[in-house]
Amino acid sequence: MGKGSGKAIAIIALCISLGFGGYIVYDKIIVSPGDTTPITPASNQYFKAYYVSSYVLIAHYWLTVQALLIEFNITQGESVYFFYLGQVILTYTTSDTYMDFYFMIDGIRMHNPTCKVEGYNNVDPDGLIVSASLIHYNSTLSPGSHNVTITYRGSDPQNYINPQSLFVQTFK
């Protein structure tokens, strides 16, 4: 090594140290001045998962997933957030096929949001695997006890959902 290599290493080490020190000052002092606003935790959180296949059974007929039924309470001034996620398997078919999904709140099928998954001339012998998801925020449910689940229908009795999950959170 030559005479200049020691100076070069010292300069590189100095630059790295200054850069790291500058990052710490920026991260700890400039960016986070100490927010004192408390975070309000969720009042209630509910979750259910179902790992048994839910088949269409009868084409175009509405079915509910009773295993995902969640009962929850809302107090005065609370809102509620719903999230559903399911893996849909549209089986091998030479015709068009579909599945529709809706939330069912207190036994009433909601018309929004909706999720429709479709397959067109699916000739893959393993079927077509897609995700179905629904997200809904509601601030108009009256205080008291309520329930929610998923309702679905499809065009082919061989189509099914597995796995699927439902999350509910109430908050002010």
N, C-alpha and C positions, 0 to 999 in steps of 0.2 A: 504494500500500500504506500502511496505517496504522501507528501506533506499535506496536501489539500483535502485528503479524504477524511481526516479527523474533524476538520472545520465543517465539512459538508454534513457529516453525521450530527454534529452539534447543532447546526442550523436546522436540520430536519427535525430533530428532537425538540428544539425550541418551538418550531412552528406547530408541531403536534400538541405540545403542552399548552400553548396559547390558544389553539383551536378548541381543545377539550375544556379548558378553563372558561373560555368565552361561552361555550355551549351551556355549561353549568350555570353561569351567571344569568344567561338569557332564559333558561328553562325554569330556574328556581326563583328568580327575582322579577324579571321583566314580564314574563308570560303569566305566571300564577301569583298575583299579588295577595292571595289569601282571600278567596271568595268565602264570605261568611253566611251566605244564603243556605239554610238547611234544605236537604233533599227530603221530600215527603215520600215515605215508602208507600207502596201500593196497599190499599185497604185489604183487598182480597185477591188471591191468585188461585186459579183452579186449572188442573191439567189432567187429561185422560188420553191414553194411547190404546189402540186396538190392533192386535197383530193376527187376527183371524180374517180370512178373505170374506169380503162382502160382495156377493154376486148380484147381478142385475135380476136374475130369476125370471121375471116376466117382462118382456119388451115394453117400453114406454110407460111402465107402471111406477109410481112414486113409492120409494121405500125409505125408511129412516134407520139410522144406525143407533139403536137403543144403547149399545155398549158405550157410546160416547156421550150419553146424556149427562149434562152437568147442571146441577142446581146451584144457584147463587143468590145472594141478597144484595139489594141496592138500598142505601140510605139516602135521605134527602140531600140533593145537590151532587150526587155521584153520577159519573158516566161509566160506561162499560166498553171494553175492547174485546173483540172476538178474533181468533185466528185459527183457521183449519188448514191442515196439510195432509194430502193423501197421495199415495202412489197408485196410479191407474194402469191396469194392464188391458189393452185392447187386443183381443185374440186374433189369430189368423183368420182373415175373411177376404173374399173377393168383392165384397160390396162395401159401401160406406158405413161407418159405425160411429157412435157417439156416446158420451155420458154427460149429464148435466148435474150440477151441485148447487145447493142453496142452504142457507142457515134456516133452521126451524126454531123460532123463539116462542115459548109458551104455547106450543102446538100449532103455530101459524107459520106457514112457509113464507119467508121474506123474498120479495122479488128482486131485491138488490142487496148485496152484490150477487152475481152469478158467475159460475165457471163452467165452461163447456169445453170438453176435450173431444177431438174428432180424429178418426183415421180414415183414409181414403185408399181403397184397394190395397190393404195391408197384406202382403204376401210373405212376410217374414214368419217362418214357423214358430219363432219364439214370441211373436206378438209385438206390439208397440208399447213401450213403457214410458209414461209421461207423468208429470206432477200436476195435481189439481190443488189450488189454494184459494181460500176466501179470507178476506180481511174486512172487518166492519167495526165502526165506532158508532156508539149510540148514546146520546145525551138526553133522550126523551122517554126512556123507560121509567115508569112510576116507581116510587120507593116500595120495597117489599121483596117477596120471594119470586124468583123466575127460574126458567130452565131453558137450555139450548142444546140442540143436537144438529146433525146434518141430515138432509134428505137428498136423495139422488134418484135418477132414472137413467136408462140406457136403451140402446136399440138391439143389443145382442146378449142373450142370457149367459154367454160364456165370458163376457167382460166382468172384471172385478177390481176391487180396491184392496190393497194390502201392502204395507201398513198404513195407518192413518192416526192423526192426533188432533186434539182440540184444546185450545188454551183460552181461558177467560180471565180478565182482570178488571176489577172495578177500582175507581179512583176519583178523587176530588180535584 
